Amino acid sequence: MNRKLTLWGLWIFSVSLFYLLCPPASAQTSPKREFRAVWIATVANIDWPSAKGLPTVRQQDEFINLLDFHRRTGMNAAIVQVRPATDAFYFSAQEMWSEWLTGKQGLMPEPYYDPLQFMIAETHRRGMEFHAWINPYRAQFEGDSLRVHPEHITRRKPEWFVTYGKSKVFNPGIPEVRQYITDIVADIVRRYDVDAIHFDDYFYPYQIQGQVFNDSATYRQYGKSFAKIDDWRRDNVNRLVEAISLQIRHIKPYVKFGISPFGVWRNRSQDPRGSATQGGQTCYDHLYADIRLWLEKGWIDYVAPQAYFSIEFDKVPYKTLVDWWADNSFGRHVYVGHAPYKIAPDGNDPHWAKPTQIPEQVRYNRRKNGKVHGSIYFSSKSLVRNPNGVADSLRTNFYKHTALLPLMPWKKGSPPPPPSGLEVLPSKKGALLRWNPPPKLTATENTAKYHAIYRVKANEPFDLNNPAQMIALTGTEGFFLDDTFPADGEYRYAVTALSRMHHESTAVYSHAIRLRAPGAWTDFVITLINTYRQAPKNGKKQ
């Protein structure tokens, strides 16, 4: 008996110590504004579509299911790869339809639809931002020339490309290459309602031992003012980033530009401004990407460093890396890239087997006093797989409460007018909210793009700064079905409008309402609304 009591006491002590050292996320501050996103990779069908050449309906259903999963997990943005290797997941007059979409490069979807238009509409309908992820320089993935269309840019302009390893990439030193890539980005920004253009970490390629990136002739032609080829290469990438930044701002100033570099800019052993790390390859020295300069110049709106390292990793500790980016953002947003794909007991770093690894990383981000503005997860498949319950942890703890996206003070914008005429109809399926969205404004960045829904018990005051009261984000539609309220009781609702830059209006409030079984008419209305919400906006789904 005494032994059992002793063991019981030890168990209680251990649990108490765990909660003191690692308190549940619900006991910590959940910010009202936080960027929460997932990368959805299309190259080699990593995340979507699940296979090449699927029928249109199957592609659309898969994407909708992914969005619904990630929204339930708490995400408020999707970063979707729409140009993985000088190909297109959208209609383009300049580049080929992607083989990872249709099964064959240059073949359009059948039945026809524009995937990018469809994905943007479905993402916005769920109150999420859509970031168009582009690989700027990769032209041919793993060097399989047999799959390349005769009209592909590598066939039309072979002098623009360098073969390196198994891939073919653009030569960044050629001015026409920079213009071509800038024009590709400009075309997307003009024709599609994207919220951001997003670049990944592939600039000059990661270096391969024993191989040379053969751009010496280009250097002799264009790099005469540079004593070192490395400086010239960095200048080439700088010119591209600056040109794209200026082009985006000229076309649609509200569209953001973000870049997700490899985690280490430079090691402190190479540069006193660098991080106290021992990264093998670095952005600056090996990929010729001076990301710190781009932040300092204000060419990009956010940086998403790929901090794909455990907290305990000795060469590049997670916290050391995050500290460096937080201190070198020059006022731009920092969204830390996390690596749920590494969660496995047999990984190279055994610390990834710990269920607390990513939860502790998110906790650390939130302790950075506003210098870290959110997280992005690579990749969609990993979160869906839910290793070590990571998606469950995000959904039930860290992202239990909905969050608005952080404001960017350097971009223009102000709150839209508030919505009006809020009504709430009770139903056994939930509470049906209806309201009148605010009128459109001349300034596009100030027009209502989303709506935030708040709920309290009837005897509680509203505090719109309390994230626990916000239950959902929606698109421009003036209705919402709340099926998350606690059973039986009286509740009040509030709805605000958000501009595309996420400035929030004042609220419209409902009267207190008791939620109970409805009349047949309300159920009929809800059925119609659900049918409408599931139907694609462009009418292409067949």
Disulfide bonds with the S-S distance in Angstrom:
none
